[in-house]
């Protein structure tokens, strides 16, 4: 396990968005802090207007809006240009970042090149099946996430509590 001596430097990041042809567009970003057992969630605006997307990209957006994370393409509070700044306010060179899935590790590594150590918690036994025991109300503030299995706030809380327990038992 790649943990720091205290929980202050261990965080878990989860995010939802759209896999478009040029890049992954993060719409919702949640950061779980192991030392406080809390989550901060941010919603980001899309840079390009929906009309400028290709038909294939529009289909991805429509599918995700209706069946996956339910985040509207035009919804957001913060500018995409602030995404890295938000991450860097929570992360320093001593922070160990965890996320779930190799694709999310890759995306975070590209956003924060050389800035933090990023690990996949699946390598430590974190699977969806195992996480059913952590499935509880996590108070997501997004009304469109009611009865939604793909909420980064909920995922960050569930995966983060798995991580916290793992770190405490090591």
N, C-alpha and C positions, 0 to 999 in steps of 0.2 A: 504494500500500500504506500502511496506517495503522499503521506500526510505531513503537515507541519506539526510542531509540538503542541500548539494550541489550535483551537477551532477558529481563531480569528482569521486565519489565512486559507481556509478551505471554503469554497463556494461551489454551488451547483447552478448551472445556467441551462435553461430550456427556452426554446423559441418556436414560434409558428410563423408561417408565411407562405410564399408562393415560389415554386421552382420554375422560374421563367427561363427563356432560352439563353440569356446573357449571364444571369446570376440568380442566386437565391435572394428573394426580397423578404426581409424580416419585417413582419407586421406587429408581432407581439413578442416581447422579450421579458423573461422573468429570471430573477436572481435570488437564490436561496442562500441565506447566511447561516452557517452552522452554529456560530456563537450566539445568535439571538433566536434561532428557530423562526425566522421571518422571511417573507418574500417581498421583493419590490418588483412591480410589473410596469412596463412601459409599452405604449402603443405608438407605432410609427406611421406617418403618412406615406403614401406612395409618391414617388417623385414624378413619374410619367403619368399623363392622363390615361384613363382606361381606353379611350378611343385610339391611342397610339399603339396599343398592343396588337400583335398579330392574332389571327383567328385562333391558332393553336394555344397561344398564351391566354386569350380570353376564355377558352374552354377550361383551362387549368383553374383560372380564377373562379369561374362559375361553379365548377365542381367543388372546390375547396370552400366556397361561400355556402353552398347548399348542404354538402355531405361531410365535410371534414372539420375544419376549425370554426367555420361560420363567421370569420372576420371579413367584413366588407372591404373591398379593394380601396375605396375612397376614405375609409375610416382611419383615424389616427390623431394623436395629440402632439407628438414631437416630429420634427423633421428627420428624414433619413440621414442627413448630414451630421446629426448629433449622436447617432448610434455608437460610434467608436468612443466619443467623449463619455457617454453614459457608462460604457463598459470600463473605461480607464479610471473612472471615479471609484469603482469598486475593486479594481485589480491593480496590484503592483507587482514588481518582479518576484516577490516572495509568495505571491498567491498561488495556490494550487486550485485549478479550475477543473470541475468534473461536468460532464454532460452525458447524455444517453444516446449512443449511436455513433458509428464511424463517420457518417456524413456530417453530423453536427460538430464533431471534433475538427473535421476538415474546414468547415465554414468558419468556425471560431479561430482556427489557426491562421486562416487567410485574413480575418479581420484584425487579429492581434499578432502579427508576425514577430516572433522573438520576445513577446511581452510577458507571457505567462506560460506555465506548464499546464497542458490540457490533457485530461485523461477521460476515457470512456468507462463509465461505471458498469457497463455490461461485462467488462472484463473481471469484475468483482462479484458477479452473480446476480446483478440487478436485471431481472427479467419482468415482463408484464405479468406473467403468471404469479411470480413470487410477490409482486407488488399489490396484488389484490387485497392482502391483509392490511395495507396502509390506506386503502381507499376509504376516505372519509370526507366530510364537508370541508372544503378549503377556502370558502368565502371569496371566490373570484368576483371582482367588481364589475365584470363585463356581463351585462344582461343577456347578450346573445350567446353566452357560453352555458346557459342552463341546459342540462342534460347533454352536454357535449364532452366527448371523451378526449378531445384534442385541444386542451386548454393549457397553455404554457404555465400559467399560475398554479393550476392544480398539479401538473406534472412536476414543477419545481418543488412544490411542497412535499409531494409523495416521494420523489426520487431523492430529495434533500434529506428527508427524515431517514430514508434507507441509508444514505451516506453517513449521516450523523451517528446512527447506531453502529454502523460498520467501523467508523473511526474510534468510537468510544470503547468498542469491544476488542480493538486490536492490541 
